[in-house]
């Protein structure tokens, strides 16, 4: 006879121990032995957390904001060598990356153009933008927009003319070379006039005499613009004694 068919064993099934049963002496309750489902291993939990964090960081980098370092002096005095800046990917709209290729690094994808899915506005004169360098799209350049689509741009003895009117740029530019170069030799000081094509922008560095920009290699297509620079989050000098390495006064400074 099985246990469930023997009346004398019924109290064992109900969980009521009889006198003399070890369970009754210890006061412990008899419970059904239920196997608990296995928990994830610690290694798996950490791996999943790292993967999620990497995907989130990649999404933020592609669609929201990206950090860049300034390696040259073409934007002095606005941006110094060693400035670390934040660039907004949402300043002009929600961008969807296109023309991408896979890489064996992080991020694993490098995209050379973007399509605006939702438009928030257009780049404006005076905006400082990061874009793919037209002559080598593996590189990112940062310059200030001077000419909008349809504008006529000309330089006469270092003076920038936009649609025939001098551009008021003294507040954010510097010119360190008093000499004037003729246009037949170099377009630095005398250039144009040219008309900016539709969908393109004419950009220049704030360090006018030491900037490789649209005067030399042409226009920036709108789909090549990666975003608008808006804030310095860290600035590293790397010269002098250790107390002078960090430019504390530039922390959190807005880029204008």
WOPEPE-V524345 format. One record per backbone hydrogen bond with DSSP energy under -1.0 kcal/mol. NH is the residue of the N-H (numbers start at 1). CO is the residue of the C=O. Records with the same first field share a line. If there is no record, write none. Layout:
# WOPEPE-V524345
NH: CO ; CO
This chain:
# WOPEPE-V524345
6: 3
9: 6
10: 7
13: 9
14: 10
16: 11
21: 18
24: 21
25: 21
26: 22
27: 23
45: 41
46: 42
47: 43
48: 44
49: 45
50: 46
51: 47
52: 48
53: 49
54: 50
55: 51
56: 52
57: 53
58: 54
59: 55
60: 56
61: 57
62: 58
63: 59
64: 60
65: 60
66: 87
68: 85
70: 83
76: 73
79: 75
82: 70
83: 80
84: 234
85: 68
86: 231
87: 66
88: 228
89: 64
94: 118
96: 115
98: 113
101: 110
103: 108
110: 101
112: 99
113: 98
115: 96
117: 94
120: 92
121: 92
126: 145
127: 124
129: 143
130: 227
131: 141
132: 224
133: 139
136: 133
139: 136
141: 131
143: 129
144: 204
145: 127
146: 202
147: 202
150: 196
151: 148
153: 194
154: 161
155: 191
156: 159
158: 189
159: 156
161: 154
162: 165
163: 152
165: 162
167: 160
169: 167
172: 169
174: 206
185: 182
186: 182
191: 155
194: 153
196: 151
200: 197
201: 220
202: 147
204: 144
207: 74
208: 174 ; 206
210: 207
214: 203
216: 213
217: 213
218: 214
220: 201
222: 199
224: 221
225: 222
226: 130
227: 130
228: 88
229: 128
230: 86
231: 86
232: 253
233: 84
234: 84
236: 82
237: 245
244: 241
247: 235
248: 246
250: 247
251: 248
252: 232
253: 250
255: 230
